[in-house]
């Protein structure tokens, strides 16, 4: 079958859209930390893009999308992009194999960027480089294989259109595990640690919303009606999440801009696994519940005093979990041939729940162990003096 030029053009554009999400995470997080750590947070995301890009080409794509080995991991048939070329690949007959590979590459990079939430303002840069490389290889790559590469979750029937489980559950629960291992920032809970630049965070959120159209609609891997449907569900879920978070937070204070954009991201996360399986009206419901649910989780995190203060766990981890379950509930056959619980398909809900909770456990436990090993060997955290000075200077020799 010849390559579809329309599909190829759309996935090229979608790949570029998703690429911008990685620095957008850096802007989003950079505005939330103290000024002395602004450069550090943005750098962590940019470095994630470069580091994971090389890892993916060398081994990651093969581990995620190579032929199944025991339902857990792919084999090494695509090592160093062997057998991945300009002709149609195994996962799409419409676009070049290289294009499908790089489309999946940008998903892996943004996932690693999200994880940096758990180590904000206190991670040793050298330790981060080692952690990022190992985490992508032993956490992200297997999860991608489980769901998208023909692993056990795909065989069981779990649905994840664009990464609610693979990207958001994995990164959110990894961030929580990291935060627990690395410990609280010096002075956390004793004095205010206010965001240094909320407009920068809003810019990051705007770029995330923009890039998410490639993230979700591009996951149709075609320029067709399904891509259009995913585009619409993505937008309305984001809008519903933003408005829902704004309303519930308004009850407890003022309608902050930060709350509004956090709700938008929560809505985007929540719709990601079901973007190509639900209707636009259902997407509004999923996004609104996602905004309110993630807000409630954030309040619980604050009450418990956990220093995962950029809230990847509350928004990405728990939002992704809600989205995965919601997909198992609300998927309708009229959209993409898959029925959920609302149409009487109990197995679909069970499959999605099994895949989601397995990802929660795997991502959290393996990340926790990996973080402990790195901390006990080379050290995960900067010294108290370096933390006091700020990571911009102590790790990069730069200041804003």
N, C-alpha and C positions, 0 to 999 in steps of 0.2 A: 504494500500500500504506500503511495507517495506521501510525502510530508504535507500536512495541511498548512498552507502559508498563513491563513487567518489565525489558526490556533497558535502557530509558532510566534507570530507577532504579539499576540495577547500575552503569552506566557513570558516572552522577553520583557514586555512592559511590566507584567506582574512581578517578575524577579527584581526589577529595578525598584518597584514600589516597596517590596518587602525589605530590600536592602536598606532603604532609608529608615526603617524602623529600628535598626540597631543603634545608630547614633541618636535617634529620637529617644530611645530609652536612656541614653547618657544625658541628654538635655533634661528629660523629665526628672531623673534622679539628681542630676547636678544642681537643679534649682532648689531641691528639697534639703540638701545638706548645708552645713555651715560654709561660709565663703572660703575658708582655708582648705577645703576639700573639694571645691568645685571642679578644678582641673582633673583631679584624681578620678572622680566619678565618671566624667566624660571619657577619660582615657581608658578606663576599664572596659567600656563598651566598644570603643574603636579597636582596642587591642583584641577583644573577643572576636570581632569580625575578621581580622587578619589571621589570628591563630587558628580559629576553627575552619577558616577557608582552606588552609594548608592541610589540616588534619583530615578534613572531609575528602579532599582530592586523593590524599595518600591512602587512607584506610577507612575513614568514617562511612563513606557512601557504600562501600562494599559490606561493611558490618551491618548497616541498616537495610540495604536492599539486595544483597547477595542472596543466593538460593538458601532456603531455610535449613538451619541446623538445629534440630530438636525443638523447634518452636520458639527458641530463645534469641538466636543471633543469626546473621547472614554469614555465608562463607566468604572466601577471599577472591572470588572470581573477578571482581572489579577493582582489585588492588592497583593503586596508581592509575586508575581509570582504564585499566585493561578491558577491552571489549566494550568500551563506552565511547561512541563516536558521533558522527554527524548524521548517521542514518537513524530511523526510528528505533527506540529502545524497547526493553521488555515491559516497561510500565506504561507506555503510551505509543500507539502506532501512528499518532498524528504529529508528533514533534520529535526533534532529534534527541537521542539519548543524552547527549551532553547538556541540552537545555533542561531536561528533567532533573539531571544531576545538580545543576547550579540552582535551579528553583528550590530544591530540597536543601541545598547548602545554606541559603539565606534564612531558612527556618531554623537551622541548627545554630547559626550565629546569634540571632535575636534571643534564642532561648538562654544561651550562656550570658548574654547581657542582662537579662532579667534576674538571673541568679545573684548578681552583684548587690542586690538590695540587702542581702543578709550580712554583708561584710563592710557596709558603708562606713567610711571614716576611720577604719582601724585595721585594714588588711595590709600585710607586707606584699609589695608588688611582685617580688620574685616568687613568693609562695602562691600568689594568685595565678601566675602563668602556669605553674605545675598543676595546680588544682584544675584550672580550666581545661587543660589538655586531657587530664585523666578523667574528669567528670564527663566530658563530651564522649569519650571513648567507652566508658563502662556504665554510664547511666543513660545518656541521651540516645546513643546508637542502638542499644538493645530495645529501648522503649519504642523507638521509631520502627524497628523491625517487628516488634509484637503487633503493632497496629497497622502499619502501612506496607511492610515488607513481606507479608505472608506468614508472620509468626502466630503464636497460639491465640492471641486476642482476635486477630483477623479470622482465623479458622473457627473460632467460637461464635463469630458474628458481630463483634463489637464495632460500632460506628464512630468514626472521628473524622469529620469532613476535612478540617483544616488545622487540627492540633490542640484541641481542648485538653486531651490527655497527654499527648506527646510533648507539647510545648509548655502549656500553662500549669497543669498539675505537677509536672516534673520540676519546673523552675521554681514554682511557689513553695513546694514542700522542701526542695533543696535549700532555698533561702532560709526557711525556718530552721532546718538542721544546722546550717552554717552559723546562724545567729546564736543558737544554743551552745555550740562548741566554742566559738570565738569569744563569747561573753559580751556583756554590755559595754558601751563606750564609757570612758572615764567621766564621771559626773552625771551620767544618765539618771534621770529621776530627781536629781538634786537642783539642777538649774535648767533654764530653758535652752533648747537647741532649735532655734527657729530656722525656717527655710531662708536661704540667702537671696533667692531670686525667683519669685513665683511666676513672673512673666516668662522666664525661661522654661519652667515646668509646663506652662500652658502651651508654649510653642512645641515642646516635646509631645504633649498630648495631641495637638493638632496634626503633627507629622505622623503620629501613630495611627490616628483615625484615617488619615489619607492613605498611609501604607497598607492598612488593614484591608482595603478593597482588593489589593493584589493578593494579600494573605488568604482571604476567604474566596473571593470570586475566581482568583487564579487557580484555586484548588479543584475547580471543575476540569482543569487541564484541557480546556476547549473554549472556543469563542461561540457560545450558544446560549440557549434559554436558561440552562442551569446556572451558568455564570452570572447571567442577569438577575436571576432569583437570589443567588447568594449575595450579590452586590446590594440588593434592596434589603434583605434581611439583616445584613451587617449594619447598614446605616440606621435603620429604625431601632434596632436593638441598642446601638450606641446612644441614640437620642433618648430612648426610654430609660436607659441606665443613668444617664446624666441627670435627667429631670427627677427620677425617683430618688437618687442620692441627695439632690439638692433639697427636695421637699422634706425628707425625713431628717436631714441635718438642720434644716431651718427650724424645725420644731424644737431642737436643742440649742439653738443659738441664731446664727446669721447664715444666709445662703452664700457661702464662700465660693470663690472661683476655683480654689483647689479641690473642694468637695465636688463641684460640678464636673471637672475634668477627670477626677478619680472615678466618678460614677460612669462617665463615658467609657473609660477603659474597662471597668467592670462589665458593662453591657457588651462591649466588644469581645471580651474573654468568654462571657457566658454563651454567646451565640456561635462562637468559633466551631465547636464540634458539630453543631446542628445546622449550620448556615445553608447547606445544600440538601437538607432533609425536612425542613419545616416551612410553613407559609409566613408571609410578612406579618400577619396579625398575631400569629403565635410568637414570632420573634420579638414583637413589642412586649408581650408578657414575659418572655424569658429574660429580656434585657432589664425590664423594670424590677423583676424579682432579684436578678443578679445585682443590681445597684443597691437595693435595700439589704440584701443578705450580706454582701461584702462590707457594707457600712456597719452592720451589726457585728460582724466578725472583727473588724478593726477596733470597735469599741471594746470588745472582749479582750483583744490583745493588749490594749492600753491598760485596762483594769488589772490584767495579770502582770504587767510590767515587763513584757518581752521586748527586747530591743531589736525588733525586726521592723524598724520605724519607717521604712519606705514602702512597706506593706505589700511586697510581692506575694507573701503567703495569703493575706486576707483577700487580695484582689485576683491574683493569677491562680494561686493554689486552690482556694475555696471557690472562686468564681468558675474555674475550670471544672471542678468537681460537680458544681451545680449544673453547668452546661452539659456535661457528659450524661448525667442522670436525666436532665430535661430532654435530651435527644432521644433517649430510650423511651421516654414518655410520649413526646409530641411528634415524632417522625410520622409523616403521612405518605402513603404509597404514591399519591398523585404528584408529588414533587420529584422524587428520585427513586421510586420503586420500593422503598423501605418503610415498613409499618412499625409503629411503636405501641406502647401500652394503651394509648388512647384508642387505637384501632384493634385492640384485643390481642396484640402480639406480646405476650408476657416474656417470651424468650429474649426479645430484643432488649427489654429493660434489664433483665438478668445479665445478659452479655455485656451491656454497657456498664452496669454497676460493677461487675467482676473486673472488667478491664480498668476502670477508673480506680477502684480501691487497691488493686494490685499495683498500679502505678504509684499511688500514694505511698504504699508500704516500701516498694522497691526504691523509689527516689529518696525518701526520707532516710531509710536505714543505710543504704549504700553511701549516700552523701555524708551522713553522720560519721560512718566508719572512715571514709576517705579523709574527712576533715580532721579527725582525731589523729590519724596516722601522720598527716602532714604537720599538724601542730606539734606532735611529739618528736618529730625528726628535725625539720628545718625551721619550724615555728610559723604559725599562721598569722600572728598578730605583731604589729609594730610595738616598739617600746612605749612606755607612758610618756616619755619626753617627746618622742616623734609624734605621738598622737596629739599632744598638747600644741606642738608647733603647727601641725597640720600636714596632711599627706602631700599636698601640692609641693611644699618645700622639702619635706623629709624624704619623699619617694621620687620626686621628679625634678627638684631644684628649680621650681617655677612658682610664680604667684600671679594672681589675677591683676 
